[in-house]
Amino acid sequence: MSVVRKAVFPVAGLGTRFLPATKANPKEMLPIVDKPLIQYAVEEAADAGITEMIFITNSAKRAIADHFDKNNEMESELEKKKKYDLLAQLRDIVPKGVSCVYIRQPEALGLGHAVLCAKPVVGDEAFAVLLADDLIDVSGDGVVHQMVNLYSEYNSSILCIEQVPQSETDKYGIVDIGDDYGSVVEVSGIVEKPDPAQAPSDLAVLGRYLLTPRIFYHLEQIGAGSGGEIQLTDAIARLIDEEKVLALRFKGKRYDCGDKLGYLQATVEYALKHPELKDKFRAFLQNTKW
């Protein structure tokens, strides 16, 4: 079993950038071809050996719990119609040996607060945090798997980073780095959404974290930061003063599915790899006059 057993999925956000589609449907349930974003994230965590999925949600996000729950009526219908492939897909939505826990975030107080809500379930263990908006496609081990392997070697918190245009540093948490070992770097500082002229680097933190339980202490202490929210970045900045924090230049391609263009790019590229659709979809793209 992996030394990291628990993953936190902050899914309480309103998804305003996708309105009106997200008025009644959580943004994490938006599909990339035939699977919702949140399922891709859960599968990535499960592939890393994580067995407990903790969803930080709100009263309007029942569809997420319903998606991972058993649907006896639908399963019965598929069995009657002998649609066994679809039945198997339905039953495999939650991988074997995996359990799901749902915690309501009482107020929209930011990512740091959402992570703090998981403390009673996480306890004194290292844990992963996955933001389903960031869909990361890899040819080998998933990003969380890469981070878990790194944690087993260093026993340190690990951030997932990617180089971004300098002009876009004000959209991300940006790290300052110390020792650079290529795919792994030591983090010497982190700033939330700095002005491009003030950014310490062009290395942005993406929606994958592996954190030691000490992060909870700092989340409880920092109070509100940027935008009146409890910022996970601020807590990590304090953690760096106490513990070594590393960052991983991950192997894979990231799609920002919290952005409409990124979402459409992911949909097209995943469709071009889908075993049932790829040939017909590629022919459609090639034969269509735009």
C-alpha positions in Angstrom: 0.0 0.0 0.0 1.1 3.5 -0.7 2.4 5.6 2.2 -0.1 8.2 1.0 -3.6 6.9 1.5 -5.8 9.9 1.3 -6.6 12.6 -1.3 -8.6 15.8 -0.9 -10.8 17.1 -3.8 -11.9 20.8 -3.2 -15.1 20.8 -5.3 -17.2 23.5 -3.5 -16.4 26.3 -6.1 -19.3 27.9 -8.0 -17.7 27.6 -11.5 -18.8 31.0 -12.6 -16.6 31.0 -15.7 -18.9 28.3 -17.2 -22.2 29.9 -16.4 -25.0 29.1 -17.4 -23.8 25.5 -17.8 -22.8 25.4 -14.1 -25.9 26.9 -12.7 -27.3 23.5 -11.7 -24.4 21.3 -12.6 -21.0 21.3 -10.8 -18.1 22.4 -13.0 -16.3 19.2 -11.9 -19.0 17.2 -13.6 -18.4 18.8 -17.0 -17.5 15.9 -19.4 -14.3 15.4 -21.4 -15.8 13.2 -24.1 -17.6 10.6 -21.8 -16.2 11.1 -18.3 -16.6 14.1 -16.0 -13.5 16.0 -14.9 -13.8 14.7 -11.3 -13.6 11.1 -12.4 -10.3 11.7 -14.2 -8.9 13.2 -11.0 -10.2 10.3 -8.8 -8.7 7.7 -11.2 -5.4 9.5 -11.1 -5.4 9.3 -7.3 -6.4 5.7 -7.3 -3.7 4.8 -9.8 -1.2 6.2 -7.2 -2.4 3.8 -4.6 -4.7 6.2 -2.7 -7.7 4.5 -1.2 -9.7 7.3 0.5 -11.2 10.1 -1.6 -12.3 13.1 0.5 -14.6 15.6 -1.3 -14.9 19.1 0.1 -18.3 20.1 -1.3 -21.4 22.2 -0.7 -25.1 21.8 -0.6 -25.4 22.4 -4.4 -22.9 19.7 -5.4 -25.1 16.6 -4.9 -24.4 15.4 -8.4 -20.8 14.6 -7.5 -21.9 12.2 -4.7 -24.5 10.8 -6.9 -21.9 10.1 -9.6 -19.8 8.0 -7.3 -22.7 6.3 -5.7 -24.3 3.0 -6.8 -27.3 3.3 -9.2 -29.2 0.1 -8.8 -32.0 1.1 -11.3 -29.6 1.9 -14.1 -27.5 -1.2 -13.5 -30.6 -3.4 -13.5 -31.7 -1.9 -16.9 -28.3 -2.4 -18.4 -28.2 -6.0 -17.2 -31.6 -6.7 -18.7 -30.6 -5.2 -22.0 -27.3 -7.2 -21.9 -25.2 -4.1 -22.2 -22.4 -5.6 -20.2 -19.7 -3.2 -21.4 -21.6 -0.2 -20.1 -22.5 -2.1 -17.0 -18.8 -2.7 -16.3 -18.0 0.9 -16.8 -20.7 2.0 -14.5 -19.5 -0.3 -11.7 -15.9 0.7 -12.2 -16.5 4.4 -11.6 -15.3 3.9 -8.0 -12.2 1.6 -8.2 -12.2 -1.4 -6.0 -10.9 -0.9 -2.5 -11.6 2.9 -2.7 -14.0 4.7 -0.4 -15.5 8.2 -0.7 -16.1 10.7 2.1 -18.0 14.0 1.7 -17.5 17.1 3.8 -19.4 20.3 3.4 -17.5 23.5 3.4 -19.8 25.9 5.3 -18.5 29.1 3.7 -16.7 29.9 0.5 -13.5 31.0 2.2 -10.9 29.8 -0.3 -8.8 26.8 -1.2 -6.9 26.9 2.1 -10.1 26.7 4.0 -11.4 23.9 1.9 -8.2 21.9 2.6 -8.5 22.7 6.3 -12.1 21.2 6.3 -10.5 17.8 5.6 -8.4 17.8 8.8 -10.8 15.6 10.8 -10.6 12.9 8.2 -7.0 13.2 7.1 -5.6 13.3 10.7 -1.9 13.0 11.1 -1.0 11.7 7.6 0.5 13.1 4.5 -2.2 13.6 1.8 -2.7 14.6 -1.8 -4.8 17.5 -3.0 -6.2 17.4 -6.5 -8.0 20.3 -8.4 -10.1 18.7 -11.1 -9.9 21.8 -13.2 -6.3 20.8 -14.1 -6.6 17.7 -16.3 -3.1 16.3 -16.8 -2.5 13.7 -19.6 0.5 11.5 -19.2 1.9 8.5 -21.1 3.2 6.7 -18.0 2.6 7.2 -14.3 0.1 9.9 -13.4 1.3 13.1 -11.7 0.1 12.0 -8.3 1.8 8.7 -8.7 5.0 10.6 -9.6 4.6 12.7 -6.4 3.9 9.7 -4.2 7.1 8.1 -5.4 9.0 11.3 -4.7 7.4 11.5 -1.2 8.5 8.0 -0.4 12.1 9.1 -1.0 12.1 12.5 0.7 9.2 12.6 3.1 8.6 16.2 2.2 5.7 18.2 0.9 5.7 18.3 -2.9 4.2 20.9 -5.3 3.5 20.3 -9.0 4.9 23.1 -11.1 5.0 24.2 -14.8 6.7 27.0 -16.6 4.1 29.7 -17.7 4.5 32.9 -19.7 5.9 35.7 -17.5 2.8 37.8 -18.4 0.5 35.2 -16.7 2.2 34.9 -13.3 -0.7 36.9 -11.8 -3.0 33.9 -12.4 -1.0 31.4 -10.3 1.0 30.7 -7.1 4.6 31.2 -8.2 7.6 29.6 -6.6 11.1 30.8 -5.9 13.5 28.0 -6.2 16.7 27.0 -4.4 18.7 23.9 -5.5 17.6 22.7 -8.9 18.0 18.9 -9.6 16.2 19.0 -13.0 12.8 17.3 -12.6 12.9 18.1 -8.8 13.6 21.5 -7.3 13.8 22.8 -3.7 11.2 25.5 -3.0 12.6 28.5 -1.2 9.5 30.7 -1.4 6.0 31.0 -2.9 3.8 34.0 -3.7 0.1 34.1 -4.6 -0.6 35.7 -8.0 2.3 38.1 -8.1 2.5 40.9 -10.6 4.7 39.8 -13.5 7.2 42.5 -12.7 7.5 41.2 -9.1 7.3 37.4 -9.7 10.2 35.4 -8.3 10.2 33.1 -11.3 7.9 31.8 -14.1 7.2 28.5 -12.4 3.6 28.1 -11.5 2.0 25.7 -9.0 -0.7 23.6 -10.6 -3.6 21.7 -9.1 -1.6 18.9 -7.6 -0.2 19.0 -4.1 1.2 16.4 -1.7 1.3 17.9 1.8 2.5 16.9 5.2 -0.1 17.2 8.0 1.8 20.2 9.4 0.0 22.3 6.8 -3.1 22.2 8.9 -1.4 24.1 11.8 -0.5 26.9 9.4 -3.9 27.0 7.8 -5.4 27.5 11.2 -3.0 30.3 12.0 -2.8 32.5 8.9 -6.3 34.0 8.7 -7.7 35.6 5.6 -5.3 36.7 2.9 -5.8 37.7 -0.8 -9.4 38.3 -1.7 -10.5 37.8 2.0 -9.9 34.0 1.6 -7.6 31.6 3.5 -4.9 30.9 0.9 -3.2 27.6 0.7 -0.2 29.4 -0.8 0.2 31.5 2.4 0.2 28.4 4.5 2.8 26.7 2.3 5.0 29.8 2.5 5.1 29.3 6.3 5.6 25.6 6.0 8.8 26.3 3.9 10.3 28.0 7.0 9.9 24.8 9.0 10.2 21.9 6.5 11.8 21.2 3.2 9.3 21.6 0.4 10.0 20.3 -3.1 8.5 20.9 -6.5 8.1 18.4 -9.3 8.4 19.4 -13.0 5.9 16.8 -13.9 5.9 14.6 -17.0 2.7 15.1 -19.0 0.5 17.7 -20.6 -1.8 19.9 -18.6 -5.1 21.3 -19.7 -6.7 24.2 -17.8 -10.3 23.0 -17.9 -11.4 25.9 -15.6 -10.9 28.0 -18.8 -13.3 27.6 -21.8 -10.5 27.4 -24.3 -8.5 24.9 -22.2 -11.6 22.8 -21.8 -12.3 22.8 -25.5 -8.7 21.9 -26.3 -8.9 18.9 -23.8 -12.1 17.7 -25.4 -10.7 17.7 -28.9 -7.4 16.0 -27.9 -9.1 13.4 -25.8 -11.6 12.7 -28.5 -8.7 12.2 -30.9 -7.4 9.4 -28.6 -10.8 7.8 -27.8 -10.8 4.2 -29.0 -14.4 4.4 -30.4 -14.3 8.0 -31.8 -10.8 8.8 -32.8 -10.9 7.7 -36.5 -14.3 9.2 -37.3 -13.6 12.4 -35.3 -10.2 12.9 -37.0 -11.9 12.4 -40.4 -14.5 15.0 -39.4 -11.9 17.5 -38.5 -9.9 16.9 -41.7 -12.9 17.1 -44.0 -14.7 20.1 -42.4 -14.2 23.5 -44.0 -13.9 26.0 -41.3 
